[in-house]
Amino acid sequence: MTQIGNVEEIKKLKLSMETLRHNGLIIKWELPYENLLTRLSASIFFFTPAEDANLNELQKHILKEFPNATIIPHQPANISQMPFKIVFDQNMG
């Protein structure tokens, strides 16, 4: 049984986001309300790409491990000021 805030798929994507950050493709990322999540499909990762980052390349990198993920623009709001988000389609992948 998955423990709230301790989801293996989320941990895996967090490592992937850190790799992208370390490789200079994104500047920063965040996962609000992480401690309340019980599944990846309920999460929304927000990020700021590097100035010269190619969003198609970022999408390919994410899709390699998470085929139900999509990168879409995010209108800065209370939950995050970052310009992009990764969402998950429960019916894919």
Residue pairs with C-beta under 8 A, 6 or more apart in sequence:
2 8
2 38
2 39
4 35
4 36
4 37
4 38
5 34
5 35
5 36
5 37
7 37
7 38
7 39
7 40
7 43
9 39
9 40
9 66
10 31
10 34
10 37
10 40
10 43
12 65
13 40
13 43
13 45
13 62
13 65
13 66
13 69
13 86
14 31
16 61
16 62
16 65
16 66
17 26
17 29
17 45
17 47
20 26
20 29
20 47
20 58
20 61
21 27
21 28
21 29
24 50
25 49
25 50
25 53
25 57
25 58
25 61
26 47
26 48
26 49
26 50
26 53
26 58
27 47
27 48
27 49
27 50
28 47
28 48
28 82
29 45
29 46
29 47
29 48
29 82
30 45
30 46
30 47
30 80
30 82
31 43
31 44
31 45
31 46
32 44
32 46
32 79
32 80
34 43
37 43
40 66
40 88
41 68
41 88
41 89
41 90
43 88
44 79
44 85
44 86
44 87
45 85
45 86
46 74
46 79
46 80
46 82
46 84
46 85
46 86
47 82
47 84
47 85
47 86
48 82
48 83
48 84
49 55
49 58
49 83
49 84
55 71
55 84
58 71
59 70
59 71
62 69
62 71
62 86
63 69
66 88
66 93
67 92
67 93
68 88
68 89
68 90
68 91
68 92
68 93
69 86
69 87
69 88
69 93
70 86
70 87
70 88
70 89
71 84
71 85
71 86
72 84
72 85
72 87
73 83
73 84
73 85
74 80
74 82
74 83
74 84
74 85
76 82
76 83
